[in-house]
């Protein structure tokens, strides 16, 4: 049940009167797949045609049928894509870049909300201290319970300091 199947229908399925056939196929798939979370994505409205056309009314009824399907089965849920003209391309049929980004963010948030937080057990890492703290109680060189700074051992050679007396800036 940690797997997800995302079903996204398009306006071509609805435009060509395939919506009843597509809905039957989706229903049969939902009945056969019980071990996977299924997310049904709503079909966005078309803005290349008038708002109250046959196509957009069919899209609305198809989306309501998808919502009813998600209520019938416990492993099925729906994500409604935002229907906004600003999220469509100039011709109005497809989603533009911001529309695709918003819909993918909606899907990601929906998947994260469905995941069982108990199944996301973090893997604890053991703590390994490379520089153990100096024991101030048993160390007679420490006074007032202050820690001594740890000495740094480096394998790198230090650069020799260069005096810049021969540089043109240092000439009188």
N, C-alpha and C positions, 0 to 999 in steps of 0.2 A: 504493500500500500504506500510505499514511498516513491512509486513511479507515477508519472503524470502523462496523460494522453490529451493533447489539445486538438480539438476539432474546430476548424474555422471554415465556414461556408462562405461562398461569395455571391455576388449579385447575379452572376451568370446562371447559377443554379435556380434562382428565383425568376429571372427574366424569361427563361425559356420554359416556364411552367413545370420545372423539375422539382419544385419545392416539396410536393407530397412524396415523390420517390426518394428524394434526399432525406426527408424526415423519417421515412420507413427504414432506410439504410442505417441512419444514425441510431434509431431505436433498436434495431437488431444488433448492432455493434455493442450498444450499452448492455443489452441483455446477456450477450456472450462474454463480455469482459467484466468480471466481478472483482478481480484482484488488483485493479489499477484505478487510480483517481482519474476521472474524465472531466475535462473542462470544456464547456461549449462556449464558443465566442459568438456574440451576436453579430449580425450582419449590419454594417453601417448603411445609413441612408444614401441614396444617390442624389447628387445635386446637379447632375446634367439634365435632369427632367424636372418638370414642375412638382411641387411638394405633394399635391393631392392627386397623384396619378396612380394607375393600377400597380405599377412596380413598387412604389413606396408603401402603398397599403399592404401589398403582399409581403414586403419585408417586415412590416410591423407585426403582421399575424404570424409570420415564421418565427420571429424573435419571441413572441409570447408563447408559442408552442415549445420552443427550446427551454423557456423558463418553466413551463409545466413539466417537461421531462426531467429537469433537474430537481423538482420537488418530489417526483415519484421515486427516484432512486437515491439512495444515501451516498453513493460514491460519485455522484455527478453534481457539478456546480456550473454556474454560468458567469461569464464576465461580459458586461455590457460596454461596448465600445462607445466612446463619447461621440454623439452626433452633432458636429459643429462644422459649419461651412469653412471656417478658417483652418480646419484640419484636413481639408481636401485639396486636391490639385486644382489648377485653373479650370480644367474641363469638368471637374466635379465628380468624376467616376471613381477615382482612386484616392487613397490617403497620401498626403504629402509627407515630408520627412518628419515634421513635428507630430503629425497624426500617428505615424508608425512608432515613433519614440514613445508617445503617450500610451498607445495601446500595449506596447511591449512592457512598459513600466507597470501598467495595470495588471498584466498577466504575472509579472514577477512578484508583485505585492500580494496577489491572490494566492500564488503558489506558496509563498512564505507564510501566509496566514493559515494555510491548510496543513502545513507540515506540523507534525506533533513535536512540540518542544522537548518532550521527554526522550524522543528518539535521537535528538541532537546532543548526545553526551559529549561534552568536551573531553579531550585527552589531556589529563594533567601531566605537566612536565615536572620531574623531580628537580629540586633546587640543589645545585652544586656550587659551592663557594670556593673559587680558586684562591682568593686571598683571605685566609682565616683571620679574624680579628685578634688582635693581641690581647692576651689575658692581662688585664691591668691589676688584678688582685695579686697574682703570682709573679709579676714582673717588677723587680725593685727599681728599674730605671724610670718607670712612669711615676709621676707625682700628680696628685689631685685627680686621680682617675681619668686622666686625659690619655687618649690613644696616641701612639707615635705614628707618624706617617709611614706607610709601607715603602720600603726602598724599591726603586724601579730598576729592573734589570733589562737592558736592551741588547739585542744582538747586532743592531745597526751601528755602524761607525758614525761618529759625529763629524760634521763638516768643520773644517778649520776656519776660524774667523778671518775674514779678509779685511785688511786695513785699506782704506780707500785714499791714501795719501797720494797715489799716483793718478788718481782720477782727475779729469779736467775741472770738476766742481771744486776740488780742494786746492787748486792752484791760486796763489795770490795775485 
